[in-house]
């Protein structure tokens, strides 16, 4: 089963490398990984999609929580959440086929973000299955290039990864800073 893990980590150099190395050294495969700064510039959110049963996912979560720069890890798979995947796709677009492509982009609520004499770059965001469906529809036109962010997700409602645990600020304060002064 696919699980979505959301981790709050210190926004310091080497965190991504350390976490990816730990997961790889223990044989865990990451289907998707997205990372970016949060509303607090000291923290980043990492969203992992990992395949495994509940026991494997619990082990991954525990291993992640042992890393000093990890503040909190939650498996949000069983909760009510919103997920998105962002893709840029460059397709062959000769002038006589642009109308077809434009219609498909509109149906999928995408945006054409660049037009060249023989190609277009399209931006699509949504659930993974939506993005995958659009890719399949673009194959006959000729996909020249494709880039995806990986999945990001957030639990619905007023709770947040940050405020779901009262000791997050203390954990952040007590953990090592990159300069060793913290």
N, CA and C atoms as an extended XYZ file, in Angstrom:
546
Properties=species:S:1:pos:R:3:atomname:S:1:resname:S:1:resid:I:1 pbc="F F F"
N         0.826       -1.176        0.000 N   UNK     1
C         0.000        0.000        0.000 CA  UNK     1
C         0.876        1.247        0.000 C   UNK     1
N         0.425        2.273       -0.703 N   UNK     2
C         1.161        3.536       -0.748 CA  UNK     2
C         0.789        4.395        0.455 C   UNK     2
N         1.796        4.919        1.107 N   UNK     3
C         1.603        5.785        2.275 CA  UNK     3
C         2.226        7.143        1.992 C   UNK     3
N         1.587        8.173        2.514 N   UNK     4
C         2.130        9.518        2.411 CA  UNK     4
C         2.624        9.928        3.787 C   UNK     4
N         3.927       10.188        3.880 N   UNK     5
C         4.532       10.664        5.117 CA  UNK     5
C         4.854       12.134        4.957 C   UNK     5
N         4.479       12.928        5.931 N   UNK     6
C         4.779       14.340        5.938 CA  UNK     6
C         5.724       14.600        7.104 C   UNK     6
N         6.884       15.181        6.804 N   UNK     7
C         7.900       15.414        7.828 CA  UNK     7
C         8.231       16.896        7.908 C   UNK     7
N         8.295       17.376        9.115 N   UNK     8
C         8.759       18.733        9.380 CA  UNK     8
C        10.222       18.613        9.779 C   UNK     8
N        11.109       19.301        9.055 N   UNK     9
C        12.546       19.183        9.296 CA  UNK     9
C        13.164       20.571        9.410 C   UNK     9
N        14.315       20.632       10.061 N   UNK    10
C        15.042       21.893       10.123 CA  UNK    10
C        15.514       22.258        8.720 C   UNK    10
N        15.432       23.506        8.396 N   UNK    11
C        15.831       23.994        7.082 CA  UNK    11
C        17.326       24.317        7.112 C   UNK    11
N        18.134       23.257        7.073 N   UNK    12
C        19.585       23.399        7.117 CA  UNK    12
C        20.208       22.564        6.000 C   UNK    12
N        21.417       22.936        5.545 N   UNK    13
C        22.081       22.165        4.495 CA  UNK    13
C        22.306       20.710        4.909 C   UNK    13
N        22.110       19.805        3.969 N   UNK    14
C        22.395       18.395        4.199 CA  UNK    14
C        21.248       17.561        4.721 C   UNK    14
N        20.120       18.168        5.075 N   UNK    15
C        18.994       17.401        5.625 CA  UNK    15
C        18.474       16.403        4.602 C   UNK    15
N        18.224       16.853        3.392 N   UNK    16
C        17.694       15.972        2.356 CA  UNK    16
C        18.646       14.806        2.096 C   UNK    16
N        19.910       15.098        1.966 N   UNK    17
C        20.913       14.062        1.725 CA  UNK    17
C        20.946       13.044        2.862 C   UNK    17
N        20.915       13.529        4.084 N   UNK    18
C        20.960       12.658        5.257 CA  UNK    18
C        19.737       11.729        5.278 C   UNK    18
N        18.555       12.277        5.048 N   UNK    19
C        17.322       11.485        5.089 CA  UNK    19
C        17.282       10.486        3.943 C   UNK    19
N        17.606       10.942        2.738 N   UNK    20
C        17.598       10.033        1.581 CA  UNK    20
C        18.609        8.904        1.769 C   UNK    20
N        19.774        9.236        2.308 N   UNK    21
C        20.790        8.216        2.565 CA  UNK    21
C        20.340        7.195        3.589 C   UNK    21
N        19.694        7.649        4.642 N   UNK    22
C        19.195        6.738        5.671 CA  UNK    22
C        18.167        5.780        5.078 C   UNK    22
N        17.223        6.326        4.298 N   UNK    23
C        16.185        5.477        3.701 CA  UNK    23
C        16.794        4.474        2.724 C   UNK    23
N        17.717        4.929        1.902 N   UNK    24
C        18.352        4.040        0.921 CA  UNK    24
C        19.170        2.948        1.607 C   UNK    24
N        19.892        3.304        2.663 N   UNK    25
C        20.742        2.318        3.331 CA  UNK    25
C        19.921        1.221        4.013 C   UNK    25
N        18.684        1.488        4.303 N   UNK    26
C        17.814        0.487        4.920 CA  UNK    26
C        16.899       -0.197        3.900 C   UNK    26
N        17.077        0.131        2.622 N   UNK    27
C        16.350       -0.555        1.558 CA  UNK    27
C        14.930       -0.059        1.326 C   UNK    27
N        14.588        1.126        1.823 N   UNK    28
C        13.261        1.675        1.587 CA  UNK    28
C        13.264        2.420        0.260 C   UNK    28
N        12.242        2.190       -0.553 N   UNK    29
C        12.140        2.863       -1.835 CA  UNK    29
C        11.166        4.031       -1.728 C   UNK    29
N        11.580        5.191       -2.186 N   UNK    30
C        10.737        6.380       -2.188 CA  UNK    30
C        10.131        6.518       -3.581 C   UNK    30
N         8.793        6.461       -3.667 N   UNK    31
C         8.114        6.658       -4.952 CA  UNK    31
C         8.112        8.120       -5.355 C   UNK    31
N         7.995        8.992       -4.374 N   UNK    32
C         7.928       10.422       -4.645 CA  UNK    32
C         8.475       11.157       -3.435 C   UNK    32
N         9.150       12.281       -3.695 N   UNK    33
C         9.683       13.107       -2.623 CA  UNK    33
C         9.610       14.560       -3.060 C   UNK    33
N         8.993       15.374       -2.242 N   UNK    34
C         8.948       16.817       -2.494 CA  UNK    34
C         9.361       17.520       -1.209 C   UNK    34
N        10.116       18.593       -1.353 N   UNK    35
C        10.576       19.331       -0.174 CA  UNK    35
C        10.536       20.825       -0.468 C   UNK    35
N        10.137       21.586        0.522 N   UNK    36
C        10.109       23.037        0.374 CA  UNK    36
C         9.960       23.712        1.722 C   UNK    36
N        10.334       24.980        1.750 N   UNK    37
C        10.256       25.777        2.970 CA  UNK    37
C         8.793       25.934        3.402 C   UNK    37
N         8.566       26.039        4.708 N   UNK    38
C         7.223       26.224        5.257 CA  UNK    38
C         6.983       27.697        5.575 C   UNK    38
N         5.903       27.957        6.295 N   UNK    39
C         5.593       29.321        6.734 CA  UNK    39
C         6.642       29.841        7.717 C   UNK    39
N         7.394       28.930        8.334 N   UNK    40
C         8.490       29.276        9.231 CA  UNK    40
C         9.800       29.009        8.473 C   UNK    40
N        10.580       30.034        8.160 N   UNK    41
C        11.792       29.818        7.356 CA  UNK    41
C        12.827       28.900        8.002 C   UNK    41
N        12.683       28.593        9.285 N   UNK    42
C        13.600       27.656        9.948 CA  UNK    42
C        13.253       26.209        9.630 C   UNK    42
N        12.058       25.982        9.053 N   UNK    43
C        11.568       24.620        8.821 CA  UNK    43
C        11.222       24.381        7.360 C   UNK    43
N        11.395       23.144        6.937 N   UNK    44
C        10.943       22.690        5.626 CA  UNK    44
C        10.006       21.512        5.829 C   UNK    44
N         9.133       21.291        4.853 N   UNK    45
C         8.244       20.140        4.872 CA  UNK    45
C         8.706       19.191        3.773 C   UNK    45
N         8.863       17.927        4.144 N   UNK    46
C         9.178       16.879        3.178 CA  UNK    46
C         7.965       15.976        3.089 C   UNK    46
N         7.539       15.707        1.865 N   UNK    47
C         6.428       14.792        1.655 CA  UNK    47
C         6.976       13.594        0.893 C   UNK    47
N         6.860       12.418        1.503 N   UNK    48
C         7.348       11.169        0.922 CA  UNK    48
C         6.161       10.297        0.540 C   UNK    48
N         6.249        9.624       -0.581 N   UNK    49
C         5.321        8.548       -0.884 CA  UNK    49
C         6.157        7.276       -0.849 C   UNK    49
N         5.790        6.379        0.069 N   UNK    50
C         6.544        5.145        0.299 CA  UNK    50
C         5.576        3.974        0.202 C   UNK    50
N         6.013        2.882       -0.415 N   UNK    51
C         5.189        1.679       -0.527 CA  UNK    51
C         5.586        0.701        0.557 C   UNK    51
N         4.577        0.141        1.243 N   UNK    52
C         4.838       -0.859        2.266 CA  UNK    52
C         3.623       -1.068        3.137 C   UNK    52
N         3.663       -2.126        3.918 N   UNK    53
C         2.550       -2.361        4.838 CA  UNK    53
C         2.713       -1.451        6.053 C   UNK    53
N         1.747       -1.483        6.958 N   UNK    54
C         1.760       -0.588        8.113 CA  UNK    54
C         3.022       -0.745        8.959 C   UNK    54
N         3.509       -1.984        9.106 N   UNK    55
C         4.708       -2.225        9.917 CA  UNK    55
C         5.935       -1.563        9.280 C   UNK    55
N         6.072       -1.668        7.970 N   UNK    56
C         7.202       -1.056        7.266 CA  UNK    56
C         7.144        0.461        7.402 C   UNK    56
N         5.958        1.016        7.220 N   UNK    57
C         5.805        2.472        7.302 CA  UNK    57
C         6.103        2.967        8.717 C   UNK    57
N         5.674        2.224        9.713 N   UNK    58
C         5.968        2.605       11.100 CA  UNK    58
C         7.475        2.589       11.344 C   UNK    58
N         8.160        1.608       10.778 N   UNK    59
C         9.616        1.527       10.917 CA  UNK    59
C        10.283        2.712       10.228 C   UNK    59
N         9.811        3.070        9.016 N   UNK    60
C        10.353        4.235        8.304 CA  UNK    60
C        10.164        5.483        9.153 C   UNK    60
N         8.957        5.658        9.694 N   UNK    61
C         8.650        6.833       10.518 CA  UNK    61
C         9.586        6.911       11.727 C   UNK    61
N         9.777        5.779       12.407 N   UNK    62
C        10.653        5.754       13.584 CA  UNK    62
C        12.095        6.072       13.214 C   UNK    62
N        12.572        5.536       12.085 N   UNK    63
C        13.940        5.814       11.642 CA  UNK    63
C        14.114        7.304       11.332 C   UNK    63
N        13.103        7.899       10.687 N   UNK    64
C        13.171        9.328       10.372 CA  UNK    64
C        13.213       10.164       11.645 C   UNK    64
N        12.406        9.793       12.629 N   UNK    65
C        12.342       10.567       13.871 CA  UNK    65
C        13.646       10.511       14.668 C   UNK    65
N        14.507        9.532       14.404 N   UNK    66
C        15.792        9.447       15.089 CA  UNK    66
C        16.798       10.476       14.574 C   UNK    66
N        16.540       11.014       13.390 N   UNK    67
C        17.464       11.987       12.806 CA  UNK    67
C        17.297       13.319       13.530 C   UNK    67
N        18.393       13.894       13.969 N   UNK    68
C        18.390       15.093       14.806 CA  UNK    68
C        17.642       16.254       14.156 C   UNK    68
N        17.781       16.417       12.850 N   UNK    69
C        17.175       17.570       12.178 CA  UNK    69
C        15.694       17.366       11.840 C   UNK    69
N        15.149       16.185       12.140 N   UNK    70
C        13.729       15.924       11.901 CA  UNK    70
C        12.951       16.318       13.154 C   UNK    70
N        11.993       17.216       12.998 N   UNK    71
C        11.201       17.707       14.116 CA  UNK    71
C        10.000       16.801       14.358 C   UNK    71
N         9.328       16.372       13.287 N   UNK    72
C         8.120       15.556       13.424 CA  UNK    72
C         7.844       14.820       12.120 C   UNK    72
N         7.265       13.612       12.221 N   UNK    73
C         6.873       12.833       11.052 CA  UNK    73
C         5.471       12.284       11.290 C   UNK    73
N         4.593       12.442       10.318 N   UNK    74
C         3.237       11.886       10.395 CA  UNK    74
C         2.925       11.092        9.141 C   UNK    74
N         2.271        9.946        9.313 N   UNK    75
C         1.701        9.204        8.191 CA  UNK    75
C         0.288        9.744        8.028 C   UNK    75
N         0.042       10.508        6.970 N   UNK    76
C        -1.264       11.141        6.799 CA  UNK    76
C        -2.186       10.343        5.879 C   UNK    76
N        -1.737        9.180        5.454 N   UNK    77
C        -2.483        8.376        4.477 CA  UNK    77
C        -3.903        8.056        4.894 C   UNK    77
N        -4.122        7.811        6.168 N   UNK    78
C        -5.455        7.400        6.619 CA  UNK    78
C        -6.326        8.595        7.013 C   UNK    78
N        -5.786        9.795        6.898 N   UNK    79
C        -6.535       10.995        7.271 CA  UNK    79
C        -7.135       11.635        6.029 C   UNK    79
N        -7.999       12.599        6.233 N   UNK    80
C        -8.603       13.336        5.132 CA  UNK    80
C        -7.610       14.410        4.697 C   UNK    80
N        -7.063       14.288        3.492 N   UNK    81
C        -6.024       15.205        3.055 CA  UNK    81
C        -6.238       15.654        1.613 C   UNK    81
N        -5.559       16.732        1.266 N   UNK    82
C        -5.535       17.249       -0.097 CA  UNK    82
C        -4.148       16.974       -0.643 C   UNK    82
N        -4.080       16.482       -1.873 N   UNK    83
C        -2.781       16.216       -2.486 CA  UNK    83
C        -2.718       16.841       -3.865 C   UNK    83
N        -1.525       17.206       -4.273 N   UNK    84
C        -1.304       17.773       -5.587 CA  UNK    84
C         0.058       17.337       -6.098 C   UNK    84
N         0.138       17.280       -7.415 N   UNK    85
C         1.361       16.997       -8.141 CA  UNK    85
C         1.422       18.067       -9.221 C   UNK    85
N         2.550       18.696       -9.433 N   UNK    86
C         2.703       19.723      -10.457 CA  UNK    86
C         3.601       19.181      -11.556 C   UNK    86
N         3.200       19.436      -12.806 N   UNK    87
C         3.985       18.956      -13.936 CA  UNK    87
C         4.117       20.048      -14.985 C   UNK    87
N         5.298       20.135      -15.581 N   UNK    88
C         5.510       20.885      -16.810 CA  UNK    88
C         5.789       19.850      -17.887 C   UNK    88
N         5.097       19.970      -19.007 N   UNK    89
C         5.272       19.018      -20.099 CA  UNK    89
C         5.424       19.785      -21.407 C   UNK    89
N         6.497       19.482      -22.123 N   UNK    90
C         6.724       20.096      -23.431 CA  UNK    90
C         6.304       19.085      -24.485 C   UNK    90
N         5.383       19.503      -25.350 N   UNK    91
C         4.884       18.610      -26.390 CA  UNK    91
C         5.114       19.219      -27.764 C   UNK    91
N         5.255       18.342      -28.729 N   UNK    92
C         5.323       18.779      -30.118 CA  UNK    92
C         3.966       19.374      -30.472 C   UNK    92
N         3.981       20.583      -31.037 N   UNK    93
C         2.719       21.272      -31.318 CA  UNK    93
C         2.792       22.020      -32.643 C   UNK    93
N         2.725       21.260      -33.739 N   UNK    94
C         2.685       21.963      -35.025 CA  UNK    94
C         1.413       22.811      -35.093 C   UNK    94
N         1.449       23.911      -35.815 N   UNK    95
C         0.301       24.834      -35.838 CA  UNK    95
C        -1.053       24.176      -36.111 C   UNK    95
N        -1.093       23.160      -36.944 N   UNK    96
C        -2.379       22.527      -37.276 CA  UNK    96
C        -2.940       21.643      -36.151 C   UNK    96
N        -2.178       21.393      -35.066 N   UNK    97
C        -2.657       20.552      -33.957 CA  UNK    97
C        -2.830       21.332      -32.656 C   UNK    97
N        -2.526       22.605      -32.674 N   UNK    98
C        -2.574       23.406      -31.452 CA  UNK    98
C        -3.972       23.534      -30.873 C   UNK    98
N        -4.975       23.590      -31.717 N   UNK    99
C        -6.357       23.677      -31.242 CA  UNK    99
C        -6.723       22.467      -30.394 C   UNK    99
N        -6.347       21.276      -30.850 N   UNK   100
C        -6.605       20.034      -30.105 CA  UNK   100
C        -5.924       20.066      -28.730 C   UNK   100
N        -4.669       20.474      -28.758 N   UNK   101
C        -3.911       20.527      -27.505 CA  UNK   101
C        -4.540       21.539      -26.551 C   UNK   101
N        -4.890       22.709      -27.072 N   UNK   102
C        -5.494       23.759      -26.246 CA  UNK   102
C        -6.790       23.267      -25.598 C   UNK   102
N        -7.615       22.531      -26.342 N   UNK   103
C        -8.860       21.987      -25.779 CA  UNK   103
C        -8.585       21.022      -24.632 C   UNK   103
N        -7.607       20.149      -24.804 N   UNK   104
C        -7.265       19.205      -23.733 CA  UNK   104
C        -6.729       19.936      -22.504 C   UNK   104
N        -5.921       20.953      -22.725 N   UNK   105
C        -5.394       21.743      -21.607 CA  UNK   105
C        -6.553       22.370      -20.835 C   UNK   105
N        -7.537       22.919      -21.534 N   UNK   106
C        -8.692       23.527      -20.870 CA  UNK   106
C        -9.498       22.494      -20.087 C   UNK   106
N        -9.728       21.324      -20.677 N   UNK   107
C       -10.481       20.259      -19.997 CA  UNK   107
C        -9.798       19.870      -18.684 C   UNK   107
N        -8.469       19.826      -18.702 N   UNK   108
C        -7.707       19.434      -17.515 CA  UNK   108
C        -7.367       20.620      -16.612 C   UNK   108
N        -7.917       21.774      -16.925 N   UNK   109
C        -7.675       23.007      -16.152 CA  UNK   109
C        -6.191       23.320      -16.012 C   UNK   109
N        -5.477       23.103      -17.099 N   UNK   110
C        -4.060       23.420      -17.123 CA  UNK   110
C        -3.833       24.795      -17.720 C   UNK   110
N        -2.566       25.110      -17.938 N   UNK   111
C        -2.201       26.387      -18.540 CA  UNK   111
C        -1.074       26.168      -19.536 C   UNK   111
N        -1.180       26.842      -20.665 N   UNK   112
C        -0.077       26.861      -21.616 CA  UNK   112
C         0.841       27.979      -21.137 C   UNK   112
N         2.090       27.643      -20.792 N   UNK   113
C         3.000       28.631      -20.214 CA  UNK   113
C         4.103       29.070      -21.173 C   UNK   113
N         4.225       28.380      -22.324 N   UNK   114
C         5.203       28.782      -23.326 CA  UNK   114
C         4.792       28.212      -24.678 C   UNK   114
N         4.975       29.012      -25.711 N   UNK   115
C         4.679       28.576      -27.074 CA  UNK   115
C         5.888       28.892      -27.933 C   UNK   115
N         6.354       27.891      -28.658 N   UNK   116
C         7.453       28.043      -29.608 CA  UNK   116
C         6.920       27.635      -30.981 C   UNK   116
N         7.681       27.842      -32.037 N   UNK   117
C         7.162       27.526      -33.379 CA  UNK   117
C         6.640       26.089      -33.540 C   UNK   117
N         7.266       25.117      -32.878 N   UNK   118
C         6.841       23.725      -33.059 CA  UNK   118
C         6.543       22.996      -31.746 C   UNK   118
N         6.440       23.745      -30.647 N   UNK   119
C         6.187       23.082      -29.362 CA  UNK   119
C         5.438       24.009      -28.411 C   UNK   119
N         4.923       23.397      -27.330 N   UNK   120
C         4.268       24.136      -26.257 CA  UNK   120
C         4.720       23.532      -24.930 C   UNK   120
N         4.782       24.383      -23.911 N   UNK   121
C         4.982       23.881      -22.557 CA  UNK   121
C         3.678       24.117      -21.812 C   UNK   121
N         3.208       23.058      -21.159 N   UNK   122
C         1.928       23.085      -20.459 CA  UNK   122
C         2.160       22.792      -18.987 C   UNK   122
N         1.443       23.503      -18.132 N   UNK   123
C         1.492       23.288      -16.688 CA  UNK   123
C         0.186       22.630      -16.265 C   UNK   123
N         0.298       21.509      -15.563 N   UNK   124
C        -0.867       20.796      -15.046 CA  UNK   124
C        -0.617       20.511      -13.570 C   UNK   124
N        -1.635       20.733      -12.745 N   UNK   125
C        -1.518       20.335      -11.342 CA  UNK   125
C        -2.792       19.615      -10.938 C   UNK   125
N        -2.652       18.717       -9.979 N   UNK   126
C        -3.801       17.974       -9.489 CA  UNK   126
C        -3.358       16.669       -8.876 C   UNK   126
N        -4.330       15.799       -8.672 N   UNK   127
C        -4.008       14.486       -8.132 CA  UNK   127
C        -3.187       13.703       -9.150 C   UNK   127
N        -2.435       12.770       -8.646 N   UNK   128
C        -1.522       11.995       -9.483 CA  UNK   128
C        -2.234       11.370      -10.678 C   UNK   128
N        -3.434       10.826      -10.469 N   UNK   129
C        -4.144       10.162      -11.579 CA  UNK   129
C        -4.533       11.150      -12.671 C   UNK   129
N        -4.830       12.395      -12.310 N   UNK   130
C        -5.136       13.422      -13.300 CA  UNK   130
C        -3.908       13.716      -14.153 C   UNK   130
N        -2.764       13.897      -13.495 N   UNK   131
C        -1.515       14.181      -14.193 CA  UNK   131
C        -1.163       13.023      -15.124 C   UNK   131
N        -1.282       11.799      -14.621 N   UNK   132
C        -0.996       10.610      -15.436 CA  UNK   132
C        -1.913       10.529      -16.658 C   UNK   132
N        -3.180       10.841      -16.469 N   UNK   133
C        -4.138       10.813      -17.586 CA  UNK   133
C        -3.757       11.830      -18.655 C   UNK   133
N        -3.349       13.010      -18.227 N   UNK   134
C        -2.951       14.036      -19.193 CA  UNK   134
C        -1.719       13.590      -19.974 C   UNK   134
N        -0.769       12.980      -19.292 N   UNK   135
C         0.429       12.475      -19.977 CA  UNK   135
C         0.036       11.502      -21.078 C   UNK   135
N        -0.863       10.577      -20.772 N   UNK   136
C        -1.289        9.593      -21.771 CA  UNK   136
C        -1.945       10.253      -22.979 C   UNK   136
N        -2.727       11.306      -22.740 N   UNK   137
C        -3.368       12.013      -23.850 CA  UNK   137
C        -2.374       12.809      -24.695 C   UNK   137
N        -1.244       13.182      -24.106 N   UNK   138
C        -0.226       13.948      -24.831 CA  UNK   138
C         0.730       13.060      -25.635 C   UNK   138
N         0.787       11.781      -25.306 N   UNK   139
C         1.736       10.889      -25.991 CA  UNK   139
C         1.587       10.908      -27.515 C   UNK   139
N         0.374       10.864      -28.065 N   UNK   140
C         0.250       10.886      -29.529 CA  UNK   140
C         0.797       12.170      -30.181 C   UNK   140
N         0.847       13.263      -29.461 N   UNK   141
C         1.382       14.511      -30.006 CA  UNK   141
C         2.904       14.492      -30.014 C   UNK   141
N         3.485       13.721      -29.095 N   UNK   142
C         4.934       13.639      -28.967 CA  UNK   142
C         5.417       14.441      -27.773 C   UNK   142
N         5.744       13.738      -26.711 N   UNK   143
C         6.273       14.394      -25.514 CA  UNK   143
C         7.764       14.622      -25.726 C   UNK   143
N         8.177       15.888      -25.677 N   UNK   144
C         9.574       16.244      -25.880 CA  UNK   144
C        10.353       16.272      -24.568 C   UNK   144
N         9.647       16.663      -23.501 N   UNK   145
C        10.290       16.774      -22.196 CA  UNK   145
C         9.198       16.823      -21.136 C   UNK   145
N         9.535       16.341      -19.930 N   UNK   146
C         8.555       16.303      -18.848 CA  UNK   146
C         9.280       16.472      -17.522 C   UNK   146
N         8.711       17.300      -16.632 N   UNK   147
C         9.270       17.475      -15.282 CA  UNK   147
C         8.110       17.514      -14.297 C   UNK   147
N         8.261       16.788      -13.184 N   UNK   148
C         7.219       16.746      -12.156 CA  UNK   148
C         7.819       17.049      -10.789 C   UNK   148
N         6.972       17.619       -9.918 N   UNK   149
C         7.430       17.961       -8.578 CA  UNK   149
C         7.428       16.778       -7.631 C   UNK   149
N         6.609       15.799       -7.878 N   UNK   150
C         6.320       14.794       -6.875 CA  UNK   150
C         5.110       15.264       -6.089 C   UNK   150
N         4.573       14.393       -5.316 N   UNK   151
C         3.332       14.691       -4.607 CA  UNK   151
C         3.585       15.524       -3.361 C   UNK   151
N         2.723       16.506       -3.147 N   UNK   152
C         2.681       17.227       -1.882 CA  UNK   152
C         1.293       17.008       -1.304 C   UNK   152
N         1.179       17.043        0.009 N   UNK   153
C        -0.111       16.769        0.642 CA  UNK   153
C        -0.205       17.518        1.960 C   UNK   153
N        -1.447       17.806        2.336 N   UNK   154
C        -1.710       18.498        3.589 CA  UNK   154
C        -3.049       18.010        4.132 C   UNK   154
N        -3.109       17.766        5.438 N   UNK   155
C        -4.327       17.305        6.091 CA  UNK   155
C        -5.348       18.437        6.087 C   UNK   155
N        -6.599       18.087        5.807 N   UNK   156
C        -7.686       19.075        5.803 CA  UNK   156
C        -7.990       19.536        7.221 C   UNK   156
N        -8.620       20.698        7.342 N   UNK   157
C        -9.070       21.191        8.637 CA  UNK   157
C        -8.075       22.133        9.279 C   UNK   157
N        -8.325       22.423       10.552 N   UNK   158
C        -7.529       23.440       11.237 CA  UNK   158
C        -6.249       22.907       11.869 C   UNK   158
N        -6.107       21.588       12.000 N   UNK   159
C        -4.861       21.075       12.579 CA  UNK   159
C        -3.745       21.194       11.541 C   UNK   159
N        -2.521       21.254       12.039 N   UNK   160
C        -1.380       21.312       11.135 CA  UNK   160
C        -0.279       20.419       11.675 C   UNK   160
N         0.642       20.081       10.822 N   UNK   161
C         1.787       19.274       11.246 CA  UNK   161
C         2.547       20.013       12.340 C   UNK   161
N         2.590       21.309       12.243 N   UNK   162
C         3.332       22.127       13.211 CA  UNK   162
C         2.632       22.178       14.566 C   UNK   162
N         1.290       22.392       14.589 N   UNK   163
C         0.624       22.590       15.881 CA  UNK   163
C         0.003       21.324       16.449 C   UNK   163
N         0.226       20.188       15.815 N   UNK   164
C        -0.368       18.951       16.319 CA  UNK   164
C         0.422       18.354       17.474 C   UNK   164
N         1.537       18.987       17.810 N   UNK   165
C         2.363       18.491       18.902 CA  UNK   165
C         2.927       19.684       19.660 C   UNK   165
N         2.640       19.799       20.924 N   UNK   166
C         3.011       20.972       21.715 CA  UNK   166
C         4.512       21.165       21.876 C   UNK   166
N         5.300       20.106       21.712 N   UNK   167
C         6.730       20.272       21.977 CA  UNK   167
C         7.556       20.490       20.718 C   UNK   167
N         6.933       20.807       19.589 N   UNK   168
C         7.694       21.050       18.365 CA  UNK   168
C         8.693       22.186       18.506 C   UNK   168
N         8.274       23.319       19.098 N   UNK   169
C         9.196       24.432       19.258 CA  UNK   169
C        10.352       24.048       20.168 C   UNK   169
N        10.059       23.292       21.224 N   UNK   170
C        11.113       22.851       22.127 CA  UNK   170
C        12.069       21.910       21.408 C   UNK   170
N        11.523       20.992       20.590 N   UNK   171
C        12.379       20.060       19.844 CA  UNK   171
C        13.281       20.825       18.881 C   UNK   171
N        12.726       21.850       18.251 N   UNK   172
C        13.516       22.650       17.330 CA  UNK   172
C        14.604       23.410       18.085 C   UNK   172
N        14.263       23.960       19.231 N   UNK   173
C        15.225       24.717       20.019 CA  UNK   173
C        16.342       23.833       20.557 C   UNK   173
N        16.000       22.592       20.922 N   UNK   174
C        16.983       21.686       21.515 CA  UNK   174
C        17.872       20.990       20.506 C   UNK   174
N        17.450       20.956       19.249 N   UNK   175
C        18.231       20.219       18.254 CA  UNK   175
C        19.421       21.051       17.793 C   UNK   175
N        20.375       20.367       17.201 N   UNK   176
C        21.625       21.032       16.809 CA  UNK   176
C        21.410       21.992       15.655 C   UNK   176
N        22.029       23.116       15.703 N   UNK   177
C        22.044       24.076       14.609 CA  UNK   177
C        23.253       23.769       13.757 C   UNK   177
N        23.245       24.183       12.469 N   UNK   178
C        24.390       23.864       11.601 CA  UNK   178
C        25.703       24.443       12.110 C   UNK   178
N        25.638       25.539       12.841 N   UNK   179
C        26.878       26.160       13.336 CA  UNK   179
C        27.281       25.577       14.687 C   UNK   179
N        26.399       24.753       15.276 N   UNK   180
C        26.692       24.176       16.580 CA  UNK   180
C        26.396       25.126       17.713 C   UNK   180
N        25.776       26.268       17.410 N   UNK   181
C        25.554       27.297       18.444 CA  UNK   181
C        24.137       27.318       18.971 C   UNK   181
N        23.358       26.328       18.672 N   UNK   182
C        21.971       26.469       18.981 CA  UNK   182
C        21.408       25.678       20.035 C   UNK   182
